[in-house]
């Protein structure tokens, strides 16, 4: 069948347009335990928009290489599965290549240690409320992941009722992880992989209270620090064989803090608390640090327990609100802004020219800039608390720089448009805006971009 020249040209144009819209992301998966390519591992491309949606799946080849082609310019998450354990890497908009590292899995490792075990206790409405956090470090050599049917165990007091439990990996966000009852009464476990670096666990529970209660944490692991925090309106008394030291925390002036250091499995750490009171969230910006860094470096643990109201799921906050996967709009906000900077610049130029045209005969009239919307509040994700003695001295604040020259009108408008667009993307991601309304707003931006690019091309 012969095609007319016009139809052939149209078909070619559509084909080229479809190919131009598609994007390719390549990457490699390396086995950090062996130093070799992770050949045959499943690699999954996850679309991050309204939730998490699997967009494509492949396997790493003999050299650990993989490739995806997709037409969605939004942020993605790359998931690699090695020996049943998942590993993730963010792919912000514009990413063309990623490198991932996985590790072999063992049921039991020697390089596992607890750097901090923190119990925050309060009494409200006649009920004991406790948030217990664990910072667990995996310094196995070579680096491997520990995973078994009772991977990290702990005890809860008699009558405790779990309200929420979660886990967080190095550089990750809190995710829900069940506290699974074990065969022994009041013994629970997190069946969650201990990847190389630091993993944090948090369990929030309530327990019966009649004016006072004795709590025996029954430690199952050695820990650098075991910390108990209660409101100053309550009283603390150590058990007969327990040894605690009182410490002051300037970031928690309302709290009584008791610390036991270098504790061992089975060591007596029981204590009695009495009275009533509620812990306030730690002051904003507070942070503590241990001997190491954060992320996958295997540091000792740091804390900034205070959260915003949205994170207050227990006494004074905690790991923060759990999610199902890392949130690209929080952690990769800068990437999202950069991805749309061209559209914003075009929008600034277009809006300015339209305003000038609208004011007939008013060549000297000024354009009133819209008020810049406030920054969205992004809850801080923090590491478990260590005693105040471990705090790092604050870094001196540099002297303020000389005032910069006033930004041109186009720059100020660009900032306003940038914030508006980011707010739109955040609201869409969080489901706070109807799909129809979102599409209408995006369509308006697309039109603005088209006009702006045309004008910019003429200008250059």
Kinemage of the C-alpha trace (Angstrom):
@kinemage 1
@onewidth
@group {chain A} dominant
@subgroup {mainchain}
@vectorlist {calphas} color= white
{ca unk a 1} P 0.000 0.000 0.000
{ca unk a 2} L 1.388 3.367 -1.055
{ca unk a 3} L 1.286 6.313 1.323
{ca unk a 4} L 0.753 9.849 0.145
{ca unk a 5} L 3.711 12.157 0.780
{ca unk a 6} L 1.690 14.296 3.230
{ca unk a 7} L 0.523 11.266 5.236
{ca unk a 8} L 4.046 9.827 5.306
{ca unk a 9} L 5.417 13.150 6.525
{ca unk a 10} L 2.739 13.316 9.239
{ca unk a 11} L 3.470 9.771 10.350
{ca unk a 12} L 7.189 10.515 10.495
{ca unk a 13} L 6.559 13.658 12.542
{ca unk a 14} L 4.393 11.766 15.038
{ca unk a 15} L 6.985 8.996 15.331
{ca unk a 16} L 9.797 11.459 15.926
{ca unk a 17} L 7.678 13.307 18.499
{ca unk a 18} L 6.907 10.091 20.371
{ca unk a 19} L 10.566 9.112 20.424
{ca unk a 20} L 11.590 12.585 21.587
{ca unk a 21} L 9.142 12.400 24.497
{ca unk a 22} L 10.541 9.091 25.753
{ca unk a 23} L 13.415 9.208 28.233
{ca unk a 24} L 16.026 6.556 28.961
{ca unk a 25} L 17.479 5.782 32.370
{ca unk a 26} L 20.432 3.452 32.647
{ca unk a 27} L 22.207 2.131 35.696
{ca unk a 28} L 24.335 -0.513 37.314
{ca unk a 29} L 23.846 -2.756 40.339
{ca unk a 30} L 26.945 -3.668 42.323
{ca unk a 31} L 27.245 -6.250 45.069
{ca unk a 32} L 28.931 -4.362 47.906
{ca unk a 33} L 29.793 -7.612 49.683
{ca unk a 34} L 31.748 -9.204 46.834
{ca unk a 35} L 32.647 -6.097 44.856
{ca unk a 36} L 31.264 -7.723 41.709
{ca unk a 37} L 28.299 -7.018 39.474
{ca unk a 38} L 24.931 -8.120 40.880
{ca unk a 39} L 24.013 -10.107 37.800
{ca unk a 40} L 20.432 -11.372 37.571
{ca unk a 41} L 18.982 -9.141 40.306
{ca unk a 42} L 15.475 -7.828 39.698
{ca unk a 43} L 15.375 -4.071 39.072
{ca unk a 44} L 12.050 -2.216 39.224
{ca unk a 45} L 11.157 1.281 38.060
{ca unk a 46} L 8.553 2.832 40.370
{ca unk a 47} L 6.590 5.909 39.339
{ca unk a 48} L 6.103 8.373 42.185
{ca unk a 49} L 2.947 10.363 41.633
{ca unk a 50} L -0.315 9.488 43.282
{ca unk a 51} L 1.258 6.817 45.443
{ca unk a 52} L 3.718 4.238 44.110
{ca unk a 53} L 3.100 2.544 40.795
{ca unk a 54} L 5.354 -0.035 39.158
{ca unk a 55} L 6.196 1.327 35.707
{ca unk a 56} L 8.675 -1.276 34.437
{ca unk a 57} L 10.725 -4.265 35.539
{ca unk a 58} L 13.921 -5.834 34.248
{ca unk a 59} L 16.973 -7.823 35.381
{ca unk a 60} L 20.579 -6.711 35.686
{ca unk a 61} L 22.745 -8.290 32.978
{ca unk a 62} L 26.033 -10.108 33.497
{ca unk a 63} L 27.784 -6.767 34.094
{ca unk a 64} L 25.094 -5.485 36.444
{ca unk a 65} L 23.714 -3.063 33.857
{ca unk a 66} L 20.043 -2.250 33.352
{ca unk a 67} L 18.005 0.211 31.319
{ca unk a 68} L 14.490 1.674 31.350
{ca unk a 69} L 12.645 3.754 28.773
{ca unk a 70} L 9.698 5.810 30.022
{ca unk a 71} L 7.647 8.842 29.006
{ca unk a 72} L 6.775 10.224 32.467
{ca unk a 73} L 9.116 13.119 33.386
{ca unk a 74} L 8.254 13.002 37.089
{ca unk a 75} L 10.396 11.562 39.905
{ca unk a 76} L 10.968 7.819 40.066
{ca unk a 77} L 12.284 5.300 42.546
{ca unk a 78} L 14.604 2.497 41.479
{ca unk a 79} L 14.286 -0.710 43.486
{ca unk a 80} L 16.784 -3.574 43.320
{ca unk a 81} L 15.998 -6.930 44.947
{ca unk a 82} L 18.936 -9.050 46.126
{ca unk a 83} L 18.451 -12.304 48.023
{ca unk a 84} L 14.955 -11.199 49.039
{ca unk a 85} L 15.969 -7.779 50.442
{ca unk a 86} L 15.098 -4.527 48.662
{ca unk a 87} L 17.402 -1.551 48.103
{ca unk a 88} L 16.290 1.825 46.772
{ca unk a 89} L 17.712 4.765 44.897
{ca unk a 90} L 15.885 7.980 44.037
{ca unk a 91} L 15.785 9.147 40.403
{ca unk a 92} L 14.753 12.831 40.466
{ca unk a 93} L 13.451 14.425 37.247
{ca unk a 94} L 16.199 14.637 34.644
{ca unk a 95} L 18.182 11.680 35.996
{ca unk a 96} L 19.732 9.629 33.204
{ca unk a 97} L 21.967 7.246 35.153
{ca unk a 98} L 22.034 5.695 38.643
{ca unk a 99} L 24.373 3.401 40.537
{ca unk a 100} L 23.001 1.010 43.131
{ca unk a 101} L 24.667 -1.164 45.733
{ca unk a 102} L 23.202 -4.305 47.262
{ca unk a 103} L 24.618 -6.694 49.832
{ca unk a 104} L 24.555 -10.403 50.491
{ca unk a 105} L 22.200 -11.546 53.247
{ca unk a 106} L 23.090 -13.490 56.391
{ca unk a 107} L 20.790 -14.690 59.177
{ca unk a 108} L 23.210 -13.622 61.917
{ca unk a 109} L 26.042 -11.079 61.876
{ca unk a 110} L 28.677 -10.186 64.461
{ca unk a 111} L 28.943 -6.504 63.538
{ca unk a 112} L 25.525 -5.520 64.910
{ca unk a 113} L 25.375 -3.118 67.879
{ca unk a 114} L 22.830 -0.826 69.553
{ca unk a 115} L 24.102 2.722 69.842
{ca unk a 116} L 21.044 4.161 71.605
{ca unk a 117} L 17.963 2.776 73.359
{ca unk a 118} L 15.665 5.640 74.358
{ca unk a 119} L 12.409 5.492 76.338
{ca unk a 120} L 10.246 8.628 76.477
{ca unk a 121} L 7.510 8.214 79.064
{ca unk a 122} L 4.567 10.395 79.999
{ca unk a 123} L 1.181 10.037 81.687
{ca unk a 124} L -1.891 11.666 80.231
{ca unk a 125} L -5.551 11.043 81.088
{ca unk a 126} L -4.544 8.340 83.554
{ca unk a 127} L -2.691 6.309 80.919
{ca unk a 128} L 1.019 5.594 80.537
{ca unk a 129} L 2.325 6.469 77.083
{ca unk a 130} L 5.780 5.340 75.991
{ca unk a 131} L 7.814 5.856 72.843
{ca unk a 132} L 10.861 3.607 72.660
{ca unk a 133} L 13.496 4.133 69.996
{ca unk a 134} L 16.455 1.962 69.018
{ca unk a 135} L 19.410 3.015 66.865
{ca unk a 136} L 21.049 -0.137 65.514
{ca unk a 137} L 24.398 -0.075 63.717
{ca unk a 138} L 25.553 -2.687 61.221
{ca unk a 139} L 29.339 -2.518 60.821
{ca unk a 140} L 29.772 -5.978 59.361
{ca unk a 141} L 32.939 -6.592 57.330
{ca unk a 142} L 32.560 -7.168 54.445
{ca unk a 143} L 29.240 -5.299 54.507
{ca unk a 144} L 26.265 -7.650 54.611
{ca unk a 145} L 22.590 -7.421 55.527
{ca unk a 146} L 21.159 -9.346 58.476
{ca unk a 147} L 17.673 -10.777 57.993
{ca unk a 148} L 15.804 -13.542 59.808
{ca unk a 149} L 12.368 -14.294 61.266
{ca unk a 150} L 13.087 -12.366 64.510
{ca unk a 151} L 15.675 -9.899 63.297
{ca unk a 152} L 15.567 -7.381 66.165
{ca unk a 153} L 13.854 -8.327 69.430
{ca unk a 154} L 12.749 -6.402 72.510
{ca unk a 155} L 10.414 -6.663 75.518
{ca unk a 156} L 7.348 -4.608 76.378
{ca unk a 157} L 5.876 -4.357 79.880
{ca unk a 158} L 2.898 -6.416 81.019
{ca unk a 159} L -0.373 -5.105 79.610
{ca unk a 160} L 1.295 -2.954 76.946
{ca unk a 161} L -0.767 -2.185 73.852
{ca unk a 162} L 1.168 -1.270 70.702
{ca unk a 163} L -0.171 1.890 69.078
{ca unk a 164} L 2.314 2.211 66.226
{ca unk a 165} L 5.671 0.789 65.185
{ca unk a 166} L 7.995 1.844 62.411
{ca unk a 167} L 11.512 1.580 61.020
{ca unk a 168} L 13.888 3.828 59.109
{ca unk a 169} L 17.015 2.953 57.152
{ca unk a 170} L 20.028 5.194 56.663
{ca unk a 171} L 19.041 8.242 54.576
{ca unk a 172} L 15.468 6.939 54.396
{ca unk a 173} L 12.075 7.969 55.688
{ca unk a 174} L 10.069 6.226 58.448
{ca unk a 175} L 7.936 3.350 57.191
{ca unk a 176} L 5.405 1.222 59.048
{ca unk a 177} L 6.913 -2.019 60.339
{ca unk a 178} L 4.950 -4.330 62.604
{ca unk a 179} L 6.113 -5.293 66.091
{ca unk a 180} L 5.547 -9.056 65.804
{ca unk a 181} L 4.786 -11.045 68.995
{ca unk a 182} L 7.219 -13.906 69.630
{ca unk a 183} L 6.748 -17.208 71.441
{ca unk a 184} L 7.717 -15.762 74.818
{ca unk a 185} L 5.141 -13.521 76.492
{ca unk a 186} L 5.734 -9.765 76.110
{ca unk a 187} L 8.584 -10.392 73.652
{ca unk a 188} L 8.366 -8.784 70.202
{ca unk a 189} L 10.485 -8.500 67.072
{ca unk a 190} L 10.921 -6.257 64.065
{ca unk a 191} L 11.195 -8.490 61.001
{ca unk a 192} L 13.010 -5.802 59.086
{ca unk a 193} L 16.419 -6.065 57.354
{ca unk a 194} L 19.442 -4.597 59.099
{ca unk a 195} L 21.303 -3.207 56.107
{ca unk a 196} L 24.874 -1.878 56.412
{ca unk a 197} L 24.848 1.426 58.279
{ca unk a 198} L 22.255 2.553 60.778
{ca unk a 199} L 18.679 1.340 61.102
{ca unk a 200} L 16.242 2.962 63.519
{ca unk a 201} L 13.219 1.325 65.115
{ca unk a 202} L 10.433 2.955 67.082
{ca unk a 203} L 7.527 1.431 68.970
{ca unk a 204} L 4.802 3.471 70.653
{ca unk a 205} L 2.605 1.803 73.240
{ca unk a 206} L 0.281 2.456 76.128
{ca unk a 207} L 0.081 0.568 79.423
{ca unk a 208} L -2.132 0.546 82.527
{ca unk a 209} L -1.215 3.152 85.141
{ca unk a 210} L -2.391 3.698 88.701
{ca unk a 211} L -0.203 6.536 89.965
{ca unk a 212} L 3.112 4.691 89.623
{ca unk a 213} L 4.630 1.836 87.631
{ca unk a 214} L 7.858 -0.173 87.569
{ca unk a 215} L 9.301 -0.841 84.118
{ca unk a 216} L 11.939 -3.461 83.361
{ca unk a 217} L 13.258 -3.010 79.771
{ca unk a 218} L 15.089 -6.385 79.846
{ca unk a 219} L 17.806 -5.462 77.335
{ca unk a 220} L 18.628 -8.179 74.795
{ca unk a 221} L 21.624 -6.382 73.249
{ca unk a 222} L 24.603 -4.395 74.460
{ca unk a 223} L 24.011 -0.654 74.052
{ca unk a 224} L 26.198 2.423 74.252
{ca unk a 225} L 23.428 4.409 75.925
{ca unk a 226} L 20.124 3.545 77.555
{ca unk a 227} L 18.102 6.727 78.144
{ca unk a 228} L 14.887 7.370 80.092
{ca unk a 229} L 13.085 10.708 79.685
{ca unk a 230} L 10.074 11.774 81.773
{ca unk a 231} L 8.421 15.150 82.483
{ca unk a 232} L 9.869 17.037 85.441
{ca unk a 233} L 6.451 16.862 87.070
{ca unk a 234} L 7.009 13.077 87.431
{ca unk a 235} L 9.395 11.222 89.725
{ca unk a 236} L 12.088 8.681 88.740
{ca unk a 237} L 13.590 5.998 91.029
{ca unk a 238} L 16.122 3.384 89.748
{ca unk a 239} L 15.779 -0.258 90.673
{ca unk a 240} L 17.934 -1.712 93.456
{ca unk a 241} L 20.649 -2.967 91.078
{ca unk a 242} L 20.286 -0.361 88.328
{ca unk a 243} L 22.744 2.499 87.900
{ca unk a 244} L 21.677 5.712 86.178
{ca unk a 245} L 23.185 9.175 85.905
{ca unk a 246} L 21.046 12.303 85.768
{ca unk a 247} L 21.710 14.685 82.912
{ca unk a 248} L 20.334 18.042 81.821
{ca unk a 249} L 19.274 18.724 78.271
{ca unk a 250} L 18.977 22.440 77.375
{ca unk a 251} L 16.730 21.476 74.477
{ca unk a 252} L 14.327 19.682 76.838
{ca unk a 253} L 14.170 21.902 79.953
{ca unk a 254} L 10.860 20.292 80.946
{ca unk a 255} L 12.347 16.774 81.074
{ca unk a 256} L 14.190 14.666 83.615
{ca unk a 257} L 16.797 12.564 81.815
{ca unk a 258} L 18.451 9.455 83.261
{ca unk a 259} L 21.218 7.637 81.374
{ca unk a 260} L 22.945 4.260 81.748
{ca unk a 261} L 26.039 3.779 79.580
{ca unk a 262} L 27.680 0.684 78.075
{ca unk a 263} L 24.849 -1.598 79.119
{ca unk a 264} L 24.964 -5.354 78.553
{ca unk a 265} L 22.286 -7.954 77.695
{ca unk a 266} L 20.334 -8.926 80.817
{ca unk a 267} L 21.761 -6.037 82.879
{ca unk a 268} L 19.335 -4.750 85.564
{ca unk a 269} L 17.846 -1.526 84.226
{ca unk a 270} L 14.467 -1.465 85.946
{ca unk a 271} L 13.099 1.855 87.190
{ca unk a 272} L 9.971 3.229 88.817
{ca unk a 273} L 8.128 6.336 87.691
{ca unk a 274} L 5.241 8.064 89.453
{ca unk a 275} L 3.114 11.149 89.075
{ca unk a 276} L 1.656 12.643 85.910
{ca unk a 277} L 2.859 14.941 83.161
{ca unk a 278} L 3.393 15.335 79.430
{ca unk a 279} L 6.654 15.847 77.544
{ca unk a 280} L 6.775 18.806 75.181
{ca unk a 281} L 8.356 18.383 71.755
{ca unk a 282} L 12.037 19.272 71.704
{ca unk a 283} L 12.877 22.791 70.596
{ca unk a 284} L 12.985 23.256 66.840
{ca unk a 285} L 16.465 22.891 65.421
{ca unk a 286} L 17.778 20.880 68.335
{ca unk a 287} L 20.102 18.078 67.457
{ca unk a 288} L 22.477 15.752 69.149
{ca unk a 289} L 25.232 13.683 67.702
{ca unk a 290} L 27.308 10.758 68.674
{ca unk a 291} L 30.708 9.748 67.466
{ca unk a 292} L 29.772 9.074 63.890
{ca unk a 293} L 27.871 10.479 61.000
{ca unk a 294} L 24.465 9.789 59.642
{ca unk a 295} L 23.369 7.870 56.627
{ca unk a 296} L 25.227 4.752 55.666
{ca unk a 297} L 28.425 5.641 57.481
{ca unk a 298} L 27.450 3.684 60.535
{ca unk a 299} L 27.545 6.586 62.978
{ca unk a 300} L 26.540 6.264 66.544
{ca unk a 301} L 23.250 8.034 66.364
{ca unk a 302} L 21.942 11.524 66.730
{ca unk a 303} L 18.667 12.953 67.730
{ca unk a 304} L 16.355 15.808 67.282
{ca unk a 305} L 13.327 14.444 68.957
{ca unk a 306} L 11.200 17.510 68.577
{ca unk a 307} L 8.793 17.382 65.665
{ca unk a 308} L 6.042 19.573 64.464
{ca unk a 309} L 2.478 18.840 65.532
{ca unk a 310} L 2.070 16.558 62.569
{ca unk a 311} L 4.772 14.275 63.972
{ca unk a 312} L 3.451 14.072 67.496
{ca unk a 313} L 2.342 10.444 67.533
{ca unk a 314} L 3.710 9.788 71.016
{ca unk a 315} L 5.508 11.473 73.919
{ca unk a 316} L 7.247 14.502 72.480
{ca unk a 317} L 7.501 13.239 68.896
{ca unk a 318} L 9.740 10.496 67.537
{ca unk a 319} L 10.870 9.305 64.131
{ca unk a 320} L 8.068 11.272 62.502
{ca unk a 321} L 4.992 10.239 60.534
{ca unk a 322} L 5.556 6.964 58.682
{ca unk a 323} L 5.140 6.601 54.938
{ca unk a 324} L 5.230 3.669 52.552
{ca unk a 325} L 8.384 4.757 50.706
{ca unk a 326} L 10.862 7.656 50.494
{ca unk a 327} L 9.086 10.910 49.627
{ca unk a 328} L 10.775 12.573 46.630
{ca unk a 329} L 9.022 15.882 47.173
{ca unk a 330} L 10.614 16.271 50.599
{ca unk a 331} L 14.068 14.866 50.064
{ca unk a 332} L 14.543 16.001 46.487
{ca unk a 333} L 12.746 19.330 46.549
{ca unk a 334} L 15.664 21.125 44.883
{ca unk a 335} L 15.647 18.677 41.988
{ca unk a 336} L 11.957 19.289 41.381
{ca unk a 337} L 12.497 23.038 41.370
{ca unk a 338} L 15.414 22.750 38.951
{ca unk a 339} L 13.427 20.472 36.676
{ca unk a 340} L 10.844 23.221 36.143
{ca unk a 341} L 13.176 26.232 36.119
{ca unk a 342} L 12.949 26.609 32.346
{ca unk a 343} L 9.163 26.644 32.495
{ca unk a 344} L 9.242 29.166 35.298
{ca unk a 345} L 11.623 31.479 33.479
{ca unk a 346} L 9.408 31.370 30.424
{ca unk a 347} L 6.353 32.002 32.563
{ca unk a 348} L 7.991 35.035 34.163
{ca unk a 349} L 8.808 36.545 30.783
{ca unk a 350} L 5.346 35.825 29.386
{ca unk a 351} L 3.408 37.186 32.360
{ca unk a 352} L 5.508 40.351 32.393
{ca unk a 353} L 4.923 41.032 28.697
{ca unk a 354} L 1.187 40.398 29.034
{ca unk a 355} L 0.915 42.814 31.944
{ca unk a 356} L 2.716 45.518 29.988
{ca unk a 357} L 0.395 45.038 27.040
{ca unk a 358} L -2.662 45.223 29.312
{ca unk a 359} L -1.761 48.663 30.632
{ca unk a 360} L -2.547 50.731 27.522
{ca unk a 361} L -0.529 53.919 27.383
{ca unk a 362} L 1.019 53.209 30.800
{ca unk a 363} L 4.635 52.662 29.817
{ca unk a 364} L 5.874 53.761 33.202
{ca unk a 365} L 3.331 51.751 35.209
{ca unk a 366} L 4.736 49.198 37.643
{ca unk a 367} L 3.581 45.561 37.837
{ca unk a 368} L 2.512 44.575 41.360
{ca unk a 369} L 4.158 41.304 42.268
{ca unk a 370} L 2.030 38.657 43.965
{ca unk a 371} L 2.879 37.825 47.557
{ca unk a 372} L 5.320 34.922 47.709
{ca unk a 373} L 3.542 31.937 49.270
{ca unk a 374} L 5.087 30.482 52.442
{ca unk a 375} L 7.419 27.519 52.289
{ca unk a 376} L 5.621 24.221 52.933
{ca unk a 377} L 6.408 22.776 56.337
{ca unk a 378} L 8.470 19.652 55.860
{ca unk a 379} L 8.596 17.448 58.968
{ca unk a 380} L 12.145 16.714 60.080
{ca unk a 381} L 13.106 13.064 60.140
{ca unk a 382} L 15.467 12.577 63.069
{ca unk a 383} L 17.686 9.968 64.599
{ca unk a 384} L 17.061 8.589 68.123
{ca unk a 385} L 18.191 10.585 71.102
{ca unk a 386} L 21.571 10.131 72.765
{ca unk a 387} L 22.435 11.740 76.087
{ca unk a 388} L 23.103 15.478 76.128
{ca unk a 389} L 26.771 14.826 76.906
{ca unk a 390} L 27.155 13.579 73.349
{ca unk a 391} L 25.989 16.833 71.775
{ca unk a 392} L 28.329 18.411 69.294
{ca unk a 393} L 29.224 22.026 69.933
{ca unk a 394} L 27.247 24.345 67.688
{ca unk a 395} L 29.045 25.688 64.645
{ca unk a 396} L 29.618 29.404 64.782
{ca unk a 397} L 27.255 31.319 62.558
{ca unk a 398} L 29.181 33.235 59.871
{ca unk a 399} L 28.824 36.983 59.744
{ca unk a 400} L 26.031 38.073 57.452
{ca unk a 401} L 27.116 38.998 53.968
{ca unk a 402} L 26.753 42.511 52.651
{ca unk a 403} L 23.264 43.231 51.349
{ca unk a 404} L 22.903 42.186 47.757
{ca unk a 405} L 21.648 44.507 45.090
{ca unk a 406} L 17.867 44.409 44.667
{ca unk a 407} L 16.816 41.582 42.399
{ca unk a 408} L 15.333 42.568 39.047
{ca unk a 409} L 11.593 42.319 38.609
{ca unk a 410} L 11.862 39.148 36.515
{ca unk a 411} L 13.881 37.399 39.277
{ca unk a 412} L 11.313 38.256 41.937
{ca unk a 413} L 8.501 37.071 39.710
{ca unk a 414} L 10.451 33.900 38.994
{ca unk a 415} L 10.683 33.173 42.728
{ca unk a 416} L 6.944 33.702 43.179
{ca unk a 417} L 6.107 31.437 40.252
{ca unk a 418} L 8.587 28.846 41.475
{ca unk a 419} L 6.891 28.625 44.846
{ca unk a 420} L 3.441 28.453 43.245
{ca unk a 421} L 4.481 25.584 40.999
{ca unk a 422} L 6.123 23.679 43.815
{ca unk a 423} L 3.034 24.118 45.997
{ca unk a 424} L 0.940 22.743 43.118
{ca unk a 425} L 3.165 19.664 42.815
{ca unk a 426} L 3.179 19.065 46.588
{ca unk a 427} L -0.612 19.379 46.834
{ca unk a 428} L -1.028 17.013 43.889
{ca unk a 429} L 1.353 14.495 45.417
{ca unk a 430} L -0.487 14.658 48.756
{ca unk a 431} L -3.907 14.370 47.113
{ca unk a 432} L -5.033 17.803 48.305
{ca unk a 433} L -6.020 18.996 44.839
{ca unk a 434} L -8.494 17.429 42.440
{ca unk a 435} L -7.018 15.842 39.343
{ca unk a 436} L -9.123 18.062 37.069
{ca unk a 437} L -7.976 21.204 38.830
{ca unk a 438} L -4.358 20.023 38.735
{ca unk a 439} L -4.509 19.277 35.011
{ca unk a 440} L -6.078 22.673 34.315
{ca unk a 441} L -3.297 24.461 36.217
{ca unk a 442} L -0.587 22.452 34.493
{ca unk a 443} L -2.174 23.109 31.110
{ca unk a 444} L -2.005 26.839 31.784
{ca unk a 445} L 1.697 26.526 32.618
{ca unk a 446} L 2.307 24.498 29.459
{ca unk a 447} L 0.681 27.250 27.396
{ca unk a 448} L 2.791 29.846 29.128
{ca unk a 449} L 5.914 27.835 28.449
{ca unk a 450} L 5.088 27.482 24.751
{ca unk a 451} L 4.643 31.241 24.301
{ca unk a 452} L 7.746 31.984 26.359
{ca unk a 453} L 9.964 29.604 24.424
{ca unk a 454} L 8.796 31.165 21.169
{ca unk a 455} L 9.548 34.680 22.409
{ca unk a 456} L 12.890 33.582 23.849
{ca unk a 457} L 13.872 32.030 20.526
{ca unk a 458} L 13.017 35.285 18.748
{ca unk a 459} L 14.991 37.254 21.292
{ca unk a 460} L 18.103 35.121 20.851
